[in-house]
Amino acid sequence: MAFTAPVETYSKKIVAVTIGTGDKAVTIGGESTFPLYGFEGEVPNMPAIAMEVFDNNPQDWEDEAKAPFADVLDDPVAWAKKCESEYGAELICLQLLSTEPNGDDRGADEAAAMVKAVLDAISIPLIVLGTDNAEKDSEVLTKVAQVAEGKNIGLGPASEDNYKTVAAAAMGFNHNVVALSPCDVNLAKQLNILLTQLGMPPERLIIDPSTGALGYGLDYTYTIIERLKLAALQQGDEMTAMPVIGNLGLEVWKTKEAKTGDTDEWGVQRVRAVSWEIMTATALLTAGADLLVMRHPEAVDAIKKAREALFS
């Protein structure tokens, strides 16, 4: 007797969010089922992969992380172009770490000028993330939204402390918001409620539930993403039905396993670090992340292959 697998169907689906404009625009979300459960519903958009670019030369990066970008680390515009043309990035995630008040404390006008230069140099969509310093991000992201008008970028992070300012800037210049909450389903939901009450359309919201790398909180992130999807698809909770971003490159390359050099016990650092990024990204894909922000080109290539196998 043939076995027939039980099939569940869901009346709700994840909201689809489009970043960018024109032929290179990327749409994430829109699925009506869980990852790897395409037989139960539709997955119209495969998870997308963004490559990160820093707005200043990241002095604390490991040599293995710097190597693919060694000729462009001092030039974010050239760095972004290289990610697009040489490494096949589908989006660029520009991290404005130079605006950190306890670091370079670069001003809003200078940061916005850098964003404009990157936008003019690439043809793929852009996500711009501040430093999660609520006060400084409010100032910087308002300027960024203005210079990026018409480009439909991702703008964030919007947090509990600055969501009003970031949402106002995004709505005023027609951008999407990346809503950051500290690894808690209820906090993520509450932030979405606050943003939509301000008038932010759900189809312009992306959930950032905070990302932990393999061995450093990935289990929490995985569970939070699963619970967000369960609430949206099974319970019809509209405030958890936005697509999810995993900003994993930053977290993976902070880990001891990525930062420790070659050893007899652990082997070659580059292989180990890239593998750590691949494993973290794969876990996030199977949890339900709709957009991954990654660093190393070898890891990006591997995840593209895994994505094709899992979702095509």
C-alpha positions in Angstrom: 0.0 0.0 0.0 1.4 3.3 -1.1 2.2 5.9 1.6 0.5 9.3 1.3 2.1 12.0 3.3 -0.3 14.2 5.2 -0.6 17.7 3.8 -1.6 20.8 5.6 -2.7 24.0 3.9 -2.7 27.5 5.3 -5.1 30.4 4.7 -2.5 33.1 5.3 0.9 33.9 3.8 4.0 35.9 4.4 3.8 39.5 3.1 5.9 40.1 0.0 8.4 43.0 0.2 10.2 44.5 -2.8 13.6 46.2 -2.5 15.0 48.3 -5.3 13.5 49.3 -8.6 13.4 48.1 -12.2 14.6 44.8 -13.5 17.1 44.3 -10.7 14.5 44.7 -7.9 14.4 41.8 -5.4 11.1 40.6 -3.9 11.3 38.5 -0.7 8.6 36.8 1.2 5.2 35.9 -0.3 5.4 32.2 0.8 2.3 30.3 1.9 4.1 27.4 3.5 7.2 26.6 5.6 10.7 26.2 4.2 11.2 22.8 2.4 7.4 22.3 2.4 6.7 23.5 -1.1 4.3 20.5 -1.5 2.0 22.2 1.0 1.9 25.7 -0.6 3.7 28.2 -2.7 7.2 29.7 -2.4 7.1 32.3 -5.1 10.4 34.0 -4.2 13.6 32.1 -3.2 15.5 33.6 -0.2 17.8 36.4 -1.4 21.4 36.9 -0.6 23.0 40.3 0.1 26.7 40.9 0.5 27.9 43.3 3.1 30.0 46.4 2.5 31.4 48.6 5.2 31.6 52.4 4.8 35.1 52.4 6.3 38.1 50.0 6.2 37.3 47.3 8.8 40.5 47.2 10.7 39.4 44.4 13.0 38.6 41.9 10.2 40.6 38.7 9.9 43.0 38.5 7.0 40.9 35.6 5.6 37.9 37.9 5.5 39.8 40.8 4.0 41.5 38.8 1.2 38.6 38.8 -1.3 38.2 42.5 -1.0 41.9 43.5 -0.3 42.0 46.0 -3.2 38.7 47.8 -2.3 38.5 47.9 1.5 39.3 51.6 1.5 36.7 52.4 -1.1 33.1 51.4 -0.4 31.9 52.3 -3.9 34.5 50.0 -5.5 33.7 47.4 -2.9 30.0 47.4 -3.7 30.8 47.3 -7.5 33.1 44.3 -6.9 30.4 42.4 -5.0 28.0 43.0 -7.8 30.2 42.4 -10.8 32.7 39.8 -9.6 30.9 38.0 -6.8 27.3 38.0 -8.1 25.7 39.8 -5.1 21.9 40.2 -5.5 21.8 43.1 -3.1 24.3 45.2 -1.2 24.0 45.8 2.5 25.9 48.9 3.4 26.9 48.9 7.0 27.4 52.5 8.2 29.7 51.6 11.1 31.8 54.8 10.7 28.9 56.7 12.2 29.2 55.0 15.6 29.5 57.8 18.2 32.1 55.9 20.1 34.1 55.2 16.9 34.7 57.5 13.9 31.5 59.4 14.6 31.1 60.3 11.0 28.3 62.9 10.4 25.0 62.3 8.8 25.8 64.4 5.7 29.0 62.5 5.0 27.3 59.2 5.5 24.4 60.2 3.2 26.9 61.3 0.5 28.6 57.8 0.7 25.2 56.1 0.3 24.4 58.2 -2.7 27.8 57.4 -4.3 27.2 53.6 -3.8 23.6 53.9 -5.2 25.0 55.6 -8.3 27.6 52.9 -8.8 25.5 49.8 -8.6 22.4 48.5 -10.4 21.2 46.1 -7.7 19.1 47.0 -4.6 20.6 48.5 -1.5 20.0 48.0 2.2 21.5 50.6 4.5 22.0 49.8 8.2 23.2 52.1 11.0 25.0 51.1 14.2 22.0 50.5 16.4 22.7 53.7 18.3 19.2 55.0 18.3 19.9 58.7 18.5 22.7 58.7 15.9 20.8 56.3 13.6 17.8 58.6 13.7 19.9 61.5 12.4 21.8 59.5 9.8 19.0 57.4 8.4 16.8 60.5 7.9 19.5 62.0 5.7 20.0 58.7 3.9 16.3 58.3 3.2 16.4 61.7 1.5 19.3 61.1 -0.8 18.0 57.7 -1.7 14.6 58.9 -2.8 13.2 56.9 -5.7 15.5 53.9 -5.0 13.2 51.9 -2.7 16.1 50.9 -0.4 16.0 49.0 2.9 16.5 51.3 5.8 17.4 50.4 9.4 17.6 49.4 12.0 14.4 50.7 13.4 14.2 49.8 17.1 11.9 50.5 20.0 13.9 53.7 20.8 13.9 55.3 17.3 11.1 53.6 15.2 9.1 56.8 14.9 11.9 58.8 13.3 13.1 55.9 11.0 9.5 55.1 9.9 8.8 58.7 9.2 11.9 59.0 7.0 11.0 55.7 5.2 7.4 56.7 4.6 8.4 60.2 3.5 10.7 58.9 0.8 9.1 55.5 0.0 11.6 53.1 1.4 11.4 49.8 3.4 12.2 49.5 7.1 14.3 46.8 8.8 12.8 46.4 12.2 15.3 45.2 14.8 14.2 43.5 18.0 16.3 41.5 20.6 15.5 37.9 19.8 12.0 37.7 21.1 8.8 36.9 19.2 6.7 39.2 21.3 9.1 42.1 21.0 9.3 41.7 17.2 5.5 41.6 17.0 5.2 44.6 19.2 7.6 46.7 17.1 5.6 45.8 14.0 2.4 46.9 15.7 4.0 50.2 16.6 5.3 50.7 13.1 2.0 49.9 11.4 0.1 52.1 13.8 2.3 55.0 12.5 1.1 54.2 9.0 4.0 52.0 7.8 2.6 49.5 5.3 3.2 45.8 6.2 4.6 45.3 2.6 7.4 47.7 3.5 8.5 46.0 6.7 11.3 43.4 7.2 11.8 41.7 10.5 15.3 41.5 12.0 15.0 39.2 15.0 18.7 39.5 15.8 21.0 36.8 14.4 23.3 34.5 16.3 26.1 32.5 14.7 26.5 28.8 14.9 27.3 28.0 18.5 26.7 31.6 19.6 22.9 32.0 19.8 21.9 30.4 16.4 19.5 28.1 18.3 17.6 31.1 19.7 17.4 32.8 16.3 16.3 29.6 14.6 13.5 29.2 17.1 12.4 32.8 16.9 12.1 32.6 13.1 10.2 29.4 13.3 7.7 30.8 15.8 7.2 34.0 13.7 6.3 31.8 10.7 4.1 29.5 12.8 2.2 32.5 14.2 1.8 34.0 10.7 0.8 30.9 8.7 -1.0 28.8 11.3 -2.6 31.5 13.5 -3.1 34.2 10.9 -1.1 36.7 13.0 -0.6 39.7 10.6 2.0 41.3 12.8 4.4 38.4 12.4 3.8 37.9 8.7 6.6 40.0 7.4 9.7 38.5 5.8 12.8 37.9 7.9 16.4 39.1 7.4 19.4 37.4 8.9 22.5 39.7 9.2 24.9 36.8 9.8 28.2 37.9 8.3 28.8 40.3 11.1 28.1 37.6 13.7 29.9 34.6 12.2 33.2 36.4 11.7 33.3 37.5 15.4 33.4 33.9 16.6 36.4 32.2 18.1 36.2 29.6 15.4 36.4 32.2 12.6 39.1 34.3 14.3 41.5 31.6 15.4 44.4 30.9 13.0 45.5 27.6 11.5 45.9 24.9 14.2 46.7 21.2 14.1 43.5 20.6 16.1 41.1 22.8 14.2 42.7 22.9 10.7 42.9 25.8 8.2 41.3 29.0 9.4 39.8 30.0 6.0 38.1 26.7 5.5 36.8 26.7 9.1 35.5 30.3 9.0 33.9 30.0 5.6 32.3 26.7 6.7 31.0 28.4 9.8 29.3 31.0 7.6 27.8 28.4 5.3 26.4 26.4 8.3 24.9 29.4 9.9 23.3 30.6 6.6 22.0 27.1 5.8 20.3 26.9 9.3 18.7 30.3 8.8 17.4 29.2 5.3 15.8 26.1 6.8 14.3 28.1 9.7 12.6 30.5 7.2 14.8 33.5 6.7 13.9 35.3 3.5 17.1 37.5 3.1 20.6 36.7 4.2 23.4 39.2 4.6 26.7 37.4 4.0 30.4 38.2 3.8 32.8 35.8 2.2 32.3 35.1 -1.6 33.0 31.3 -1.1 30.2 31.1 1.4 27.9 33.0 -0.9 28.6 30.7 -3.8 27.9 27.6 -1.6 24.6 29.0 -0.3 23.4 29.9 -3.8 23.9 26.2 -4.7 22.2 25.0 -1.5 19.3 27.4 -2.1 18.8 26.1 -5.6 18.7 22.5 -4.3 16.4 23.3 -1.5 13.9 25.7 -3.1 13.9 25.2 -6.9 
